[in-house]
């Protein structure tokens, strides 16, 4: 029986590894440019130019996750089994790139560097979460037992995929909830630290 490719896409708002089958993980980055000579201007630029994910304000960054699952089936001795599984995760980050204006102070530059690192750390963790679930999916599909008919096995592949994709969604949502308040606190600390350094 020919393989049946399955493809799932997930878009995540902005702001693991275990020994298993080697799901293929690839990442790419693309950037949008912002300016701003002050902290407040940088914040406004992020809201104006950042990725919009269902709201009016832009987010500092976003990561698009695409799960591409290839499953091959084989029939033998009146039974259908999975002969090969390959799960590929393609993660594309959209990140800000600050073009420092001539009037920006060294303190503003330090603020941006710290914020930029925090944004990248957050998005990298989203990729880690998705990569972990890509490996779990590949492992779970590879372990499915044979069925009498390939149609039945294909339905089981769909059920397992739905379950793991739901767990993936929930893990991302939980991470964003946890990070939401913490990000605000970290941002406030960065602003306060910058304020102290200019006094």
C-alpha positions as CSV (number, residue, x, y, z in Angstrom):
1,X,0.0,0.0,0.0
2,X,1.4,3.5,-0.8
3,X,2.4,5.8,2.0
4,X,-0.1,8.3,3.2
5,X,1.5,11.7,4.1
6,X,-0.1,13.6,6.9
7,X,0.6,17.3,7.5
8,X,-0.3,19.4,10.4
9,X,0.4,23.1,10.9
10,X,0.3,25.2,14.1
11,X,0.8,28.9,14.6
12,X,2.0,30.0,18.0
13,X,2.0,33.4,19.6
14,X,5.0,35.1,21.1
15,X,5.7,35.5,23.6
16,X,13.2,17.5,26.0
17,X,15.0,15.6,24.2
18,X,14.9,11.8,25.0
19,X,16.4,8.8,23.4
20,X,14.0,7.8,20.6
21,X,13.6,7.7,16.9
22,X,15.3,10.6,15.2
23,X,12.5,12.9,14.2
24,X,13.9,15.5,11.8
25,X,13.9,19.0,13.3
26,X,14.7,22.1,11.2
27,X,14.5,25.7,12.2
28,X,14.6,29.0,10.2
29,X,14.5,32.6,11.3
30,X,13.1,35.6,9.5
31,X,13.2,39.2,10.8
32,X,11.2,42.4,10.8
33,X,12.9,45.7,11.5
34,X,12.1,48.1,14.3
35,X,13.6,51.4,15.4
36,X,13.1,53.5,18.5
37,X,15.6,55.6,20.5
38,X,14.0,54.9,23.8
39,X,12.5,51.9,25.7
40,X,9.0,53.3,25.2
41,X,9.6,53.8,21.4
42,X,10.9,50.2,21.1
43,X,7.8,48.9,22.9
44,X,5.6,50.8,20.5
45,X,7.5,49.6,17.5
46,X,7.1,46.0,18.6
47,X,3.4,46.4,19.0
48,X,3.1,48.2,15.6
49,X,5.3,45.9,13.5
50,X,5.4,42.6,15.3
51,X,3.4,39.5,14.1
52,X,-0.4,39.8,14.7
53,X,-1.9,36.7,16.0
54,X,-5.6,37.4,16.3
55,X,-5.3,40.7,18.1
56,X,-4.9,44.4,17.2
57,X,-1.4,44.7,18.8
58,X,1.6,42.9,17.4
59,X,3.6,40.4,19.4
60,X,7.3,40.7,19.8
61,X,7.9,37.4,18.0
62,X,6.1,34.3,16.7
63,X,7.0,30.8,15.7
64,X,5.2,28.8,13.1
65,X,5.4,25.0,13.6
66,X,4.6,22.6,10.8
67,X,4.5,18.9,11.6
68,X,4.9,16.7,8.5
69,X,4.2,13.0,9.1
70,X,4.9,10.3,6.6
71,X,3.6,6.8,7.4
72,X,4.1,3.8,5.2
73,X,1.9,0.7,5.5
74,X,2.7,-2.9,4.5
75,X,0.4,-5.9,4.3
76,X,1.7,-9.3,5.3
77,X,0.0,-12.6,6.4
78,X,-3.5,-11.0,6.3
79,X,-2.4,-8.2,8.6
80,X,-1.4,-4.6,8.0
81,X,1.5,-3.0,9.9
82,X,3.5,0.2,9.8
83,X,6.7,-0.3,7.9
84,X,8.1,3.1,8.3
85,X,7.4,6.4,10.1
86,X,9.1,9.7,9.7
87,X,8.0,12.9,11.5
88,X,9.5,16.2,10.4
89,X,9.1,19.4,12.3
90,X,9.7,22.7,10.5
91,X,9.9,25.7,12.8
92,X,10.0,29.2,11.4
93,X,10.6,32.1,13.9
94,X,9.7,35.7,13.2
95,X,11.9,37.9,15.3
96,X,12.5,41.6,15.7
97,X,15.8,43.2,14.6
98,X,16.5,46.6,16.1
99,X,18.2,49.3,13.9
100,X,19.8,51.5,16.5
101,X,19.0,55.2,15.8
102,X,21.7,57.8,16.3
103,X,20.0,59.2,19.4
104,X,19.7,55.9,21.3
105,X,21.7,55.8,24.5
106,X,24.0,53.0,25.5
107,X,21.5,52.1,28.3
108,X,18.8,51.7,25.7
109,X,21.1,49.5,23.7
110,X,21.8,47.3,26.7
111,X,18.0,47.1,27.4
112,X,17.4,45.9,23.8
113,X,20.2,43.3,24.0
114,X,18.7,41.8,27.1
115,X,15.1,41.9,25.7
116,X,16.3,40.4,22.4
117,X,17.9,37.5,24.2
118,X,14.8,36.9,26.3
119,X,12.6,36.9,23.2
120,X,14.9,34.4,21.5
121,X,15.0,32.2,24.6
122,X,11.2,32.1,24.7
123,X,10.8,31.1,21.1
124,X,13.6,28.5,21.3
125,X,11.6,26.9,24.1
126,X,8.5,26.7,22.0
127,X,10.6,24.9,19.4
128,X,11.9,22.5,22.1
129,X,8.3,21.7,23.1
130,X,7.3,21.0,19.6
131,X,10.4,18.9,18.9
132,X,9.6,16.8,22.0
133,X,6.1,16.1,20.7
134,X,7.4,15.4,17.2
135,X,9.6,12.7,18.7
136,X,6.8,11.4,20.9
137,X,4.6,11.2,17.8
138,X,7.1,9.3,15.8
139,X,7.8,6.9,18.7
140,X,4.1,6.3,19.3
141,X,3.2,5.6,15.7
142,X,6.2,3.3,15.2
143,X,5.0,1.2,18.2
144,X,1.4,0.7,16.9
145,X,0.6,-3.0,16.6
146,X,-0.7,-4.5,13.3
147,X,-4.4,-4.5,12.5
148,X,-6.4,-6.8,10.3
149,X,-6.9,-4.0,7.7
150,X,-4.8,-1.0,6.8
151,X,-7.9,1.2,7.0
152,X,-8.2,0.4,10.7
153,X,-4.6,1.0,11.3
154,X,-4.8,4.3,9.5
155,X,-7.7,5.4,11.8
156,X,-5.5,4.5,14.8
157,X,-2.7,6.6,13.3
158,X,-5.1,9.5,13.1
159,X,-6.3,9.0,16.7
160,X,-2.7,8.9,18.1
161,X,-1.8,11.9,16.1
162,X,-4.7,13.9,17.3
163,X,-3.9,13.0,20.9
164,X,-0.3,14.0,20.7
165,X,-1.0,17.2,18.8
166,X,-3.6,18.2,21.5
167,X,-0.9,17.6,24.2
168,X,1.5,19.7,22.2
169,X,-1.1,22.5,22.0
170,X,-1.7,22.3,25.7
171,X,2.0,22.4,26.5
172,X,2.5,25.5,24.4
173,X,-0.5,27.2,26.1
174,X,0.7,26.3,29.6
175,X,4.2,27.7,28.8
176,X,2.8,30.9,27.4
177,X,0.6,31.3,30.5
178,X,3.6,30.8,32.8
179,X,5.8,33.1,30.8
180,X,3.2,35.9,30.4
181,X,3.4,37.2,33.9
182,X,7.1,36.5,34.2
183,X,7.8,38.3,31.0
184,X,6.1,41.4,32.3
185,X,8.1,41.2,35.5
186,X,11.4,40.7,33.5
187,X,10.5,43.7,31.3
188,X,9.8,45.9,34.3
189,X,13.1,44.9,35.8
190,X,14.9,45.7,32.6
191,X,13.2,49.1,32.5
192,X,14.0,49.8,36.2
193,X,17.6,48.7,35.7
194,X,17.9,51.1,32.8
195,X,16.4,53.9,34.9
196,X,18.9,53.4,37.7
197,X,21.8,53.4,35.3
198,X,20.8,56.8,33.8
199,X,20.4,58.5,37.3
